[in-house]
């Protein structure tokens, strides 16, 4: 079986900072815990597709503008 997972990075921390939002505020907007936001920003957790769509909607961006391949990962 071939492993096709591609490491993904995101711009959540930058987008959140641009709005002067705390992790708690973003968590409230997304309907998740602050710990989930922390894990997303740190790259320890990849969001489900529904959560990725919610994140995109909250920021008024496309999923591709927020999440992108980690070209530095091997």
Gaussian input, Z-matrix of N, CA and C with variables (Angstrom, degrees):
# hf/3-21g

backbone

0 1
 N
 C     1     B1
 C     2     B2     1     A1
 N     3     B3     2     A2     1     D1
 C     4     B4     3     A3     2     D2
 C     5     B5     4     A4     3     D3
 N     6     B6     5     A5     4     D4
 C     7     B7     6     A6     5     D5
 C     8     B8     7     A7     6     D6
 N     9     B9     8     A8     7     D7
 C    10    B10     9     A9     8     D8
 C    11    B11    10    A10     9     D9
 N    12    B12    11    A11    10    D10
 C    13    B13    12    A12    11    D11
 C    14    B14    13    A13    12    D12
 N    15    B15    14    A14    13    D13
 C    16    B16    15    A15    14    D14
 C    17    B17    16    A16    15    D15
 N    18    B18    17    A17    16    D16
 C    19    B19    18    A18    17    D17
 C    20    B20    19    A19    18    D18
 N    21    B21    20    A20    19    D19
 C    22    B22    21    A21    20    D20
 C    23    B23    22    A22    21    D21
 N    24    B24    23    A23    22    D22
 C    25    B25    24    A24    23    D23
 C    26    B26    25    A25    24    D24
 N    27    B27    26    A26    25    D25
 C    28    B28    27    A27    26    D26
 C    29    B29    28    A28    27    D27
 N    30    B30    29    A29    28    D28
 C    31    B31    30    A30    29    D29
 C    32    B32    31    A31    30    D30
 N    33    B33    32    A32    31    D31
 C    34    B34    33    A33    32    D32
 C    35    B35    34    A34    33    D33
 N    36    B36    35    A35    34    D34
 C    37    B37    36    A36    35    D35
 C    38    B38    37    A37    36    D36
 N    39    B39    38    A38    37    D37
 C    40    B40    39    A39    38    D38
 C    41    B41    40    A40    39    D39
 N    42    B42    41    A41    40    D40
 C    43    B43    42    A42    41    D41
 C    44    B44    43    A43    42    D42
 N    45    B45    44    A44    43    D43
 C    46    B46    45    A45    44    D44
 C    47    B47    46    A46    45    D45
 N    48    B48    47    A47    46    D46
 C    49    B49    48    A48    47    D47
 C    50    B50    49    A49    48    D48
 N    51    B51    50    A50    49    D49
 C    52    B52    51    A51    50    D50
 C    53    B53    52    A52    51    D51
 N    54    B54    53    A53    52    D52
 C    55    B55    54    A54    53    D53
 C    56    B56    55    A55    54    D54
 N    57    B57    56    A56    55    D55
 C    58    B58    57    A57    56    D56
 C    59    B59    58    A58    57    D57
 N    60    B60    59    A59    58    D58
 C    61    B61    60    A60    59    D59
 C    62    B62    61    A61    60    D60
 N    63    B63    62    A62    61    D61
 C    64    B64    63    A63    62    D62
 C    65    B65    64    A64    63    D63
 N    66    B66    65    A65    64    D64
 C    67    B67    66    A66    65    D65
 C    68    B68    67    A67    66    D66
 N    69    B69    68    A68    67    D67
 C    70    B70    69    A69    68    D68
 C    71    B71    70    A70    69    D69
 N    72    B72    71    A71    70    D70
 C    73    B73    72    A72    71    D71
 C    74    B74    73    A73    72    D72
 N    75    B75    74    A74    73    D73
 C    76    B76    75    A75    74    D74
 C    77    B77    76    A76    75    D75
 N    78    B78    77    A77    76    D76
 C    79    B79    78    A78    77    D77
 C    80    B80    79    A79    78    D78
 N    81    B81    80    A80    79    D79
 C    82    B82    81    A81    80    D80
 C    83    B83    82    A82    81    D81
 N    84    B84    83    A83    82    D82
 C    85    B85    84    A84    83    D83
 C    86    B86    85    A85    84    D84
 N    87    B87    86    A86    85    D85
 C    88    B88    87    A87    86    D86
 C    89    B89    88    A88    87    D87
 N    90    B90    89    A89    88    D88
 C    91    B91    90    A90    89    D89
 C    92    B92    91    A91    90    D90
 N    93    B93    92    A92    91    D91
 C    94    B94    93    A93    92    D92
 C    95    B95    94    A94    93    D93
 N    96    B96    95    A95    94    D94
 C    97    B97    96    A96    95    D95
 C    98    B98    97    A97    96    D96
 N    99    B99    98    A98    97    D97
 C   100   B100    99    A99    98    D98
 C   101   B101   100   A100    99    D99
 N   102   B102   101   A101   100   D100
 C   103   B103   102   A102   101   D101
 C   104   B104   103   A103   102   D102
 N   105   B105   104   A104   103   D103
 C   106   B106   105   A105   104   D104
 C   107   B107   106   A106   105   D105
 N   108   B108   107   A107   106   D106
 C   109   B109   108   A108   107   D107
 C   110   B110   109   A109   108   D108
 N   111   B111   110   A110   109   D109
 C   112   B112   111   A111   110   D110
 C   113   B113   112   A112   111   D111
 N   114   B114   113   A113   112   D112
 C   115   B115   114   A114   113   D113
 C   116   B116   115   A115   114   D114
 N   117   B117   116   A116   115   D115
 C   118   B118   117   A117   116   D116
 C   119   B119   118   A118   117   D117
 N   120   B120   119   A119   118   D118
 C   121   B121   120   A120   119   D119
 C   122   B122   121   A121   120   D120
 N   123   B123   122   A122   121   D121
 C   124   B124   123   A123   122   D122
 C   125   B125   124   A124   123   D123
 N   126   B126   125   A125   124   D124
 C   127   B127   126   A126   125   D125
 C   128   B128   127   A127   126   D126
 N   129   B129   128   A128   127   D127
 C   130   B130   129   A129   128   D128
 C   131   B131   130   A130   129   D129
 N   132   B132   131   A131   130   D130
 C   133   B133   132   A132   131   D131
 C   134   B134   133   A133   132   D132
 N   135   B135   134   A134   133   D133
 C   136   B136   135   A135   134   D134
 C   137   B137   136   A136   135   D135
 N   138   B138   137   A137   136   D136
 C   139   B139   138   A138   137   D137
 C   140   B140   139   A139   138   D138
 N   141   B141   140   A140   139   D139
 C   142   B142   141   A141   140   D140
 C   143   B143   142   A142   141   D141
 N   144   B144   143   A143   142   D142
 C   145   B145   144   A144   143   D143
 C   146   B146   145   A145   144   D144
 N   147   B147   146   A146   145   D145
 C   148   B148   147   A147   146   D146
 C   149   B149   148   A148   147   D147
 N   150   B150   149   A149   148   D148
 C   151   B151   150   A150   149   D149
 C   152   B152   151   A151   150   D150
 N   153   B153   152   A152   151   D151
 C   154   B154   153   A153   152   D152
 C   155   B155   154   A154   153   D153
 N   156   B156   155   A155   154   D154
 C   157   B157   156   A156   155   D155
 C   158   B158   157   A157   156   D156
 N   159   B159   158   A158   157   D157
 C   160   B160   159   A159   158   D158
 C   161   B161   160   A160   159   D159
 N   162   B162   161   A161   160   D160
 C   163   B163   162   A162   161   D161
 C   164   B164   163   A163   162   D162
 N   165   B165   164   A164   163   D163
 C   166   B166   165   A165   164   D164
 C   167   B167   166   A166   165   D165
 N   168   B168   167   A167   166   D166
 C   169   B169   168   A168   167   D167
 C   170   B170   169   A169   168   D168
 N   171   B171   170   A170   169   D169
 C   172   B172   171   A171   170   D170
 C   173   B173   172   A172   171   D171
 N   174   B174   173   A173   172   D172
 C   175   B175   174   A174   173   D173
 C   176   B176   175   A175   174   D174
 N   177   B177   176   A176   175   D175
 C   178   B178   177   A177   176   D176
 C   179   B179   178   A178   177   D177
 N   180   B180   179   A179   178   D178
 C   181   B181   180   A180   179   D179
 C   182   B182   181   A181   180   D180
 N   183   B183   182   A182   181   D181
 C   184   B184   183   A183   182   D182
 C   185   B185   184   A184   183   D183
 N   186   B186   185   A185   184   D184
 C   187   B187   186   A186   185   D185
 C   188   B188   187   A187   186   D186
 N   189   B189   188   A188   187   D187
 C   190   B190   189   A189   188   D188
 C   191   B191   190   A190   189   D189
 N   192   B192   191   A191   190   D190
 C   193   B193   192   A192   191   D191
 C   194   B194   193   A193   192   D192
 N   195   B195   194   A194   193   D193
 C   196   B196   195   A195   194   D194
 C   197   B197   196   A196   195   D195
 N   198   B198   197   A197   196   D196
 C   199   B199   198   A198   197   D197
 C   200   B200   199   A199   198   D198
 N   201   B201   200   A200   199   D199
 C   202   B202   201   A201   200   D200
 C   203   B203   202   A202   201   D201
 N   204   B204   203   A203   202   D202
 C   205   B205   204   A204   203   D203
 C   206   B206   205   A205   204   D204
 N   207   B207   206   A206   205   D205
 C   208   B208   207   A207   206   D206
 C   209   B209   208   A208   207   D207
 N   210   B210   209   A209   208   D208
 C   211   B211   210   A210   209   D209
 C   212   B212   211   A211   210   D210
 N   213   B213   212   A212   211   D211
 C   214   B214   213   A213   212   D212
 C   215   B215   214   A214   213   D213
 N   216   B216   215   A215   214   D214
 C   217   B217   216   A216   215   D215
 C   218   B218   217   A217   216   D216
 N   219   B219   218   A218   217   D217
 C   220   B220   219   A219   218   D218
 C   221   B221   220   A220   219   D219

   B1=1.4570
   B2=1.5287
   B3=1.3014
   B4=1.4556
   B5=1.5273
   B6=1.3206
   B7=1.4685
   B8=1.5226
   B9=1.3347
   B10=1.4540
   B11=1.5225
   B12=1.3178
   B13=1.4636
   B14=1.5245
   B15=1.2979
   B16=1.4603
   B17=1.5230
   B18=1.3350
   B19=1.4667
   B20=1.5293
   B21=1.3240
   B22=1.4585
   B23=1.5212
   B24=1.3156
   B25=1.4654
   B26=1.5207
   B27=1.3315
   B28=1.4598
   B29=1.5244
   B30=1.3175
   B31=1.4649
   B32=1.5253
   B33=1.3252
   B34=1.4631
   B35=1.5202
   B36=1.3149
   B37=1.4649
   B38=1.5301
   B39=1.3222
   B40=1.4674
   B41=1.5265
   B42=1.3258
   B43=1.4614
   B44=1.5242
   B45=1.3150
   B46=1.4682
   B47=1.5255
   B48=1.3181
   B49=1.4663
   B50=1.5312
   B51=1.3230
   B52=1.4676
   B53=1.5234
   B54=1.3160
   B55=1.4660
   B56=1.5292
   B57=1.3314
   B58=1.4720
   B59=1.5260
   B60=1.3366
   B61=1.4595
   B62=1.5172
   B63=1.3075
   B64=1.4606
   B65=1.5263
   B66=1.3219
   B67=1.4652
   B68=1.5236
   B69=1.3232
   B70=1.4676
   B71=1.5280
   B72=1.3195
   B73=1.4726
   B74=1.5242
   B75=1.3288
   B76=1.4597
   B77=1.5241
   B78=1.3239
   B79=1.4646
   B80=1.5260
   B81=1.3239
   B82=1.4661
   B83=1.5264
   B84=1.3251
   B85=1.4699
   B86=1.5288
   B87=1.3426
   B88=1.4649
   B89=1.5196
   B90=1.3310
   B91=1.4618
   B92=1.5137
   B93=1.3390
   B94=1.4694
   B95=1.5271
   B96=1.3167
   B97=1.4618
   B98=1.5293
   B99=1.3175
   B100=1.4645
   B101=1.5199
   B102=1.3301
   B103=1.4613
   B104=1.5278
   B105=1.3249
   B106=1.4626
   B107=1.5230
   B108=1.3263
   B109=1.4681
   B110=1.5220
   B111=1.3251
   B112=1.4598
   B113=1.5256
   B114=1.3299
   B115=1.4657
   B116=1.5282
   B117=1.3242
   B118=1.4675
   B119=1.5207
   B120=1.3307
   B121=1.4654
   B122=1.5240
   B123=1.3264
   B124=1.4615
   B125=1.5308
   B126=1.3300
   B127=1.4580
   B128=1.5110
   B129=1.3288
   B130=1.4614
   B131=1.5229
   B132=1.3187
   B133=1.4596
   B134=1.5213
   B135=1.3223
   B136=1.4630
   B137=1.5233
   B138=1.3184
   B139=1.4634
   B140=1.5209
   B141=1.3239
   B142=1.4574
   B143=1.5250
   B144=1.3078
   B145=1.4619
   B146=1.5313
   B147=1.3494
   B148=1.4706
   B149=1.5310
   B150=1.3301
   B151=1.4633
   B152=1.5256
   B153=1.3178
   B154=1.4695
   B155=1.5279
   B156=1.3327
   B157=1.4630
   B158=1.5239
   B159=1.3291
   B160=1.4641
   B161=1.5217
   B162=1.3231
   B163=1.4669
   B164=1.5244
   B165=1.3259
   B166=1.4646
   B167=1.5231
   B168=1.3238
   B169=1.4633
   B170=1.5288
   B171=1.3396
   B172=1.4665
   B173=1.5280
   B174=1.3236
   B175=1.4644
   B176=1.5333
   B177=1.3277
   B178=1.4599
   B179=1.5123
   B180=1.3294
   B181=1.4644
   B182=1.5167
   B183=1.3274
   B184=1.4603
   B185=1.5249
   B186=1.3078
   B187=1.4666
   B188=1.5276
   B189=1.3344
   B190=1.4653
   B191=1.5220
   B192=1.3221
   B193=1.4622
   B194=1.5304
   B195=1.3131
   B196=1.4649
   B197=1.5210
   B198=1.3204
   B199=1.4664
   B200=1.5193
   B201=1.3365
   B202=1.4604
   B203=1.5221
   B204=1.3401
   B205=1.4653
   B206=1.5249
   B207=1.3143
   B208=1.4661
   B209=1.5202
   B210=1.3182
   B211=1.4639
   B212=1.5190
   B213=1.3354
   B214=1.4606
   B215=1.5222
   B216=1.3239
   B217=1.4628
   B218=1.5207
   B219=1.3199
   B220=1.4702
   B221=1.4969
   A1=109.41
   A2=116.34
   A3=122.36
   A4=109.02
   A5=115.82
   A6=121.66
   A7=108.06
   A8=116.98
   A9=121.14
   A10=113.92
   A11=117.97
   A12=120.23
   A13=110.36
   A14=115.38
   A15=122.09
   A16=107.73
   A17=117.66
   A18=118.92
   A19=110.10
   A20=115.32
   A21=120.88
   A22=110.45
   A23=115.63
   A24=122.28
   A25=107.40
   A26=116.07
   A27=118.39
   A28=110.67
   A29=114.52
   A30=122.02
   A31=111.96
   A32=117.57
   A33=120.28
   A34=113.50
   A35=117.24
   A36=119.69
   A37=110.84
   A38=116.80
   A39=121.38
   A40=110.16
   A41=116.86
   A42=120.64
   A43=111.16
   A44=116.24
   A45=120.96
   A46=110.14
   A47=116.93
   A48=121.41
   A49=111.18
   A50=117.42
   A51=120.97
   A52=111.63
   A53=115.87
   A54=120.74
   A55=112.10
   A56=116.03
   A57=122.05
   A58=111.63
   A59=115.55
   A60=121.18
   A61=109.52
   A62=116.50
   A63=121.35
   A64=108.00
   A65=115.57
   A66=118.77
   A67=109.96
   A68=116.75
   A69=120.70
   A70=110.88
   A71=117.12
   A72=120.63
   A73=110.23
   A74=117.24
   A75=119.80
   A76=110.35
   A77=116.65
   A78=120.62
   A79=110.75
   A80=116.20
   A81=120.85
   A82=110.71
   A83=116.88
   A84=121.25
   A85=111.43
   A86=115.86
   A87=121.06
   A88=113.36
   A89=117.20
   A90=120.12
   A91=112.79
   A92=116.16
   A93=121.60
   A94=108.64
   A95=116.96
   A96=120.79
   A97=111.09
   A98=116.01
   A99=120.92
   A100=109.59
   A101=116.71
   A102=120.80
   A103=111.13
   A104=116.56
   A105=120.09
   A106=110.51
   A107=117.07
   A108=120.59
   A109=109.84
   A110=116.96
   A111=121.11
   A112=110.48
   A113=117.13
   A114=121.13
   A115=111.42
   A116=117.49
   A117=121.01
   A118=110.62
   A119=116.59
   A120=120.68
   A121=112.02
   A122=116.65
   A123=121.20
   A124=112.33
   A125=117.01
   A126=120.15
   A127=113.91
   A128=117.22
   A129=121.08
   A130=112.08
   A131=116.93
   A132=121.37
   A133=108.86
   A134=116.17
   A135=121.27
   A136=107.69
   A137=117.83
   A138=119.74
   A139=112.16
   A140=115.02
   A141=120.01
   A142=107.57
   A143=116.81
   A144=119.91
   A145=111.41
   A146=119.19
   A147=118.08
   A148=112.71
   A149=117.93
   A150=120.04
   A151=110.56
   A152=117.78
   A153=120.62
   A154=110.61
   A155=117.53
   A156=120.58
   A157=111.21
   A158=117.13
   A159=120.99
   A160=110.42
   A161=116.94
   A162=121.31
   A163=109.84
   A164=116.67
   A165=120.72
   A166=110.83
   A167=116.89
   A168=120.57
   A169=111.18
   A170=117.49
   A171=121.58
   A172=110.88
   A173=117.28
   A174=120.85
   A175=113.29
   A176=117.66
   A177=120.18
   A178=112.97
   A179=116.17
   A180=122.25
   A181=109.56
   A182=116.29
   A183=120.23
   A184=108.76
   A185=115.85
   A186=120.58
   A187=109.88
   A188=116.51
   A189=120.82
   A190=113.04
   A191=117.25
   A192=120.42
   A193=112.00
   A194=116.76
   A195=121.47
   A196=111.72
   A197=116.51
   A198=122.32
   A199=109.33
   A200=116.52
   A201=120.38
   A202=109.30
   A203=117.57
   A204=121.10
   A205=111.55
   A206=114.82
   A207=120.73
   A208=107.17
   A209=116.60
   A210=121.69
   A211=112.70
   A212=117.60
   A213=120.93
   A214=112.14
   A215=117.62
   A216=120.82
   A217=109.07
   A218=114.60
   A219=117.34
   A220=111.21
   D1=134.06
   D2=-179.07
   D3=-91.66
   D4=133.58
   D5=178.28
   D6=-89.89
   D7=115.31
   D8=-175.00
   D9=-104.80
   D10=5.55
   D11=-178.13
   D12=-62.58
   D13=134.50
   D14=178.42
   D15=-110.93
   D16=125.00
   D17=176.85
   D18=-59.23
   D19=138.07
   D20=-175.41
   D21=-123.07
   D22=139.48
   D23=172.83
   D24=-110.72
   D25=168.46
   D26=178.02
   D27=-145.96
   D28=165.12
   D29=-178.50
   D30=-106.10
   D31=21.65
   D32=-174.81
   D33=-59.10
   D34=-45.44
   D35=-176.90
   D36=-62.13
   D37=-42.47
   D38=179.44
   D39=-65.82
   D40=-46.32
   D41=-179.52
   D42=-62.75
   D43=-40.88
   D44=178.50
   D45=-64.14
   D46=-44.28
   D47=-179.17
   D48=-64.49
   D49=-36.57
   D50=178.68
   D51=-60.66
   D52=-26.38
   D53=179.96
   D54=-98.70
   D55=1.24
   D56=-176.62
   D57=56.36
   D58=37.03
   D59=178.53
   D60=-93.86
   D61=144.70
   D62=170.35
   D63=-81.19
   D64=167.39
   D65=173.95
   D66=-60.83
   D67=-36.59
   D68=179.49
   D69=-63.16
   D70=-40.40
   D71=179.56
   D72=-65.70
   D73=-45.46
   D74=178.30
   D75=-62.37
   D76=-41.73
   D77=178.43
   D78=-57.90
   D79=-42.75
   D80=178.81
   D81=-62.95
   D82=-43.94
   D83=178.94
   D84=-61.19
   D85=-34.80
   D86=-176.13
   D87=-90.26
   D88=-16.24
   D89=-176.72
   D90=76.21
   D91=31.86
   D92=178.03
   D93=-128.15
   D94=176.89
   D95=178.38
   D96=-81.24
   D97=159.86
   D98=175.16
   D99=-61.74
   D100=-34.98
   D101=179.23
   D102=-63.32
   D103=-35.36
   D104=176.96
   D105=-65.69
   D106=-43.34
   D107=177.60
   D108=-61.26
   D109=-43.14
   D110=178.76
   D111=-59.81
   D112=-45.28
   D113=-179.83
   D114=-65.90
   D115=-38.16
   D116=176.66
   D117=-62.47
   D118=-47.93
   D119=-178.51
   D120=-64.02
   D121=-34.63
   D122=-178.11
   D123=-82.40
   D124=-5.89
   D125=-179.30
   D126=77.17
   D127=16.40
   D128=178.71
   D129=-89.13
   D130=-6.73
   D131=-176.01
   D132=-147.17
   D133=130.41
   D134=173.74
   D135=-99.19
   D136=133.03
   D137=-176.34
   D138=-71.89
   D139=154.56
   D140=170.39
   D141=-65.82
   D142=164.44
   D143=178.82
   D144=-61.42
   D145=-44.42
   D146=176.88
   D147=-59.68
   D148=-39.22
   D149=178.65
   D150=-67.82
   D151=-38.99
   D152=177.56
   D153=-60.68
   D154=-41.10
   D155=176.90
   D156=-64.97
   D157=-39.16
   D158=178.02
   D159=-63.94
   D160=-43.94
   D161=178.14
   D162=-59.02
   D163=-46.83
   D164=179.82
   D165=-60.50
   D166=-42.66
   D167=-179.94
   D168=-64.31
   D169=-42.85
   D170=-179.87
   D171=-59.82
   D172=-39.93
   D173=-178.26
   D174=-91.03
   D175=-6.29
   D176=-179.74
   D177=68.44
   D178=32.49
   D179=-178.55
   D180=-126.89
   D181=172.60
   D182=172.76
   D183=-85.87
   D184=161.09
   D185=176.64
   D186=-57.68
   D187=-40.15
   D188=-178.04
   D189=-65.98
   D190=-24.42
   D191=177.72
   D192=-78.75
   D193=-16.95
   D194=-177.93
   D195=-104.33
   D196=-40.86
   D197=-177.28
   D198=-113.59
   D199=134.85
   D200=-176.40
   D201=-149.96
   D202=156.59
   D203=-179.28
   D204=-60.72
   D205=143.15
   D206=175.45
   D207=-89.15
   D208=94.73
   D209=-177.33
   D210=-66.94
   D211=-17.15
   D212=-179.36
   D213=-84.94
   D214=-15.65
   D215=179.96
   D216=-79.87
   D217=151.48
   D218=179.36
   D219=-107.26

